[in-house]
Amino acid sequence: MRSNAETVDAYVKELQSERKNSLLQLRSLIRKHAPTIKETMEYGMATFRYGAGKYDFIAVASQKHYMSLYLDPNILDRYRSRFEDFNIGKSCIRFTSFSQLDMAIVEKMLSESLQK
């Protein structure tokens, strides 16, 4: 479901509690590695921009049946084998609950994304 929210805060308010908690935890991890990251809403997703390149962003989307974490496809490819039980796209990991994710791996991917 694409959101019409104009800010990440407004997007968070639209979400059901478990998804809201998931997004807030991811947002906290992103800010831990990049406290001054620019938050925007792009394509109906909470987006965290750290550069001007095509894949210089991290995004989180709440879809009808799952949530998605979008990252640079090159970084995701390095960790793809760690997410064999997940539905993974070219640049996203789809999950139904934040607790399903191995946070140590997610944090490594976020850190690598933000250091490039």
C-alpha positions in Angstrom: 0.0 0.0 0.0 1.6 3.2 -1.1 1.4 6.0 1.4 0.6 9.6 0.7 2.3 10.8 3.8 4.6 13.8 3.3 7.0 13.1 6.1 8.5 10.0 7.7 6.9 11.0 11.0 3.5 11.1 9.3 4.2 7.7 7.6 5.1 6.2 11.0 1.8 7.4 12.5 -0.2 5.6 9.7 1.3 2.2 10.6 -0.1 -0.6 12.8 1.8 -1.0 16.0 4.1 -4.0 15.1 5.1 -2.3 11.8 5.4 1.0 13.5 7.9 -0.6 16.0 9.8 -2.3 13.1 10.2 1.0 11.3 11.2 2.9 14.4 13.8 0.3 15.2 15.3 0.4 11.7 15.2 4.2 11.8 17.1 4.1 15.1 19.8 1.9 13.6 20.1 4.1 10.5 20.5 7.2 12.7 23.0 5.4 14.9 25.3 5.1 11.8 24.3 8.5 10.2 22.8 10.9 12.7 22.4 13.7 10.1 20.9 11.5 7.4 18.2 13.2 5.3 14.7 11.7 5.8 12.3 12.0 2.9 9.2 10.3 1.5 9.9 8.9 -1.9 7.6 6.5 -3.9 5.4 6.2 -0.8 8.3 4.9 1.3 10.3 6.2 4.3 13.6 7.0 2.6 16.9 7.9 4.2 19.2 9.6 1.7 23.0 9.8 2.2 24.1 10.8 -1.3 23.0 11.8 -4.8 23.7 8.5 -6.5 21.1 6.1 -7.8 21.4 3.7 -4.9 22.5 6.2 -2.2 19.5 5.6 0.0 18.0 3.2 2.4 14.2 2.8 2.4 11.5 1.0 4.3 8.1 0.3 3.0 5.0 -1.2 4.6 3.3 -3.3 1.9 0.0 -5.1 2.2 1.4 -8.5 3.4 5.0 -7.6 4.4 7.5 -4.8 5.0 10.5 -4.2 2.7 14.0 -2.9 3.5 15.6 -1.4 0.4 19.4 -1.2 0.1 22.1 -0.8 -2.6 21.8 -4.1 -4.6 25.6 -4.5 -4.5 25.6 -4.6 -0.7 22.5 -6.8 -0.6 24.2 -9.3 -3.0 27.1 -9.7 -0.6 24.6 -10.8 2.1 22.0 -12.6 0.0 23.0 -16.0 1.2 22.3 -14.9 4.8 18.7 -14.4 3.9 17.9 -17.6 2.1 14.5 -18.0 3.9 13.3 -14.6 2.9 11.7 -13.2 -0.3 14.5 -11.0 -1.7 14.3 -8.8 -4.7 17.0 -7.0 -6.6 17.4 -4.4 -3.9 15.1 -5.4 -1.0 14.4 -7.9 1.7 10.8 -8.6 2.4 9.8 -9.6 6.0 6.6 -9.8 8.0 8.2 -9.1 11.4 11.3 -7.2 12.4 12.2 -10.0 14.8 12.7 -12.3 11.8 15.8 -10.3 10.7 19.3 -11.1 12.0 20.0 -7.6 13.4 23.8 -8.1 13.3 23.7 -8.7 9.6 21.2 -5.8 9.0 23.4 -3.5 11.0 26.5 -4.5 8.9 24.6 -3.8 5.7 23.4 -0.5 6.9 26.9 0.5 8.1 28.4 -0.5 4.7 25.7 1.4 2.9 26.3 4.5 4.8 30.2 4.3 4.5 30.3 4.1 0.7 
